[in-house]
Amino acid sequence: MRKPRVYYIATLPDGTIQDSVTAHVPVNLADHVGQVIDHPTPCKNKWYDETAFSYFRAYHQCGEVLQDFWQWPARLFIVEPLGETGNWSPHHYRYRLLAHRIRVVEETDAWQALGPHGREVDQLLTQDLADHASRWARDYDADPTGTERQIKFWRLTGARECNSGMNAEMWVGPFARDARCSAALQTVQRLATDTAIDRTRAEGASRGAQHYAARRAENLASAVLIGERMGEYHLRPLRGTDLDPAPARAAA
């Protein structure tokens, strides 16, 4: 027998649905665990946006729940859509379900929204990535010409044991779609880029160093999120260890 689908909604850290705050009708899922919530401003012409917050948007894949959210940190709730439900296009929006009434079943681990390796992704984003970005920017500014030469070689040249950097980057999206975590990937890549730019700009790194650190941050976050699905052939260039100075490569 086929298992019933489980639906999820991601919220702000206080448990409030972000769109409900924007619409000035805050709905807090954390305050209603085990309860039924009726939508405060339901659309009349189903299922179209008549207001900034017209219906609840639930997802049956954790890795896609950030599709309309794009925020981190977040909280994640299991919900049960009730009554009439809809979708703009099951083909184009196959993970989403729209409803005017939900039951908040329980809160679950938020890291699941970041894909199958969400714990590791969260640790990278919140604990490790800023320090990595500082090091990458320092390496770049210590030898801009040599680093740019390495980047060109990394970007265009593959080998039997690893892909080229450019081709590895191109494969990230398809692998994320297969893993049903495209929304997680887009969110993680944006957060990684912002983290690297913020840290390196604050430290006075050159513009070139900032962009270098941001690209490496995005690729490393992608590698952690997709994990072993891509295999070492793609993961090695995404991790970028061949771009590091020789002493760093030896320590890796």
Secondary structure, DSSP 4 states (H G I P E B T S, - for coil): -PPPP-EEEEE-TTSB-HHHHHTT---BSGGGTTSEEE-SS--SSTTS-SSSS-SEEEESSGGGGGGGT--SS-EEEEEEEEEEEE-S-TTTSTTEEEEEEEEEEEEE-GGGGG-TTHHHHHHIIIIIHHHHHHHHHHHHHH-HHHHHHHHHHHHH---SSS--HHHHHHHHHHHHHHTT-HHHHHHHHHHHHHHHHHHHHHTT--HHHHHHHHHHHHHHHHHHHHGGGS-HHHHHHHHTGGGS-HHHHHH-
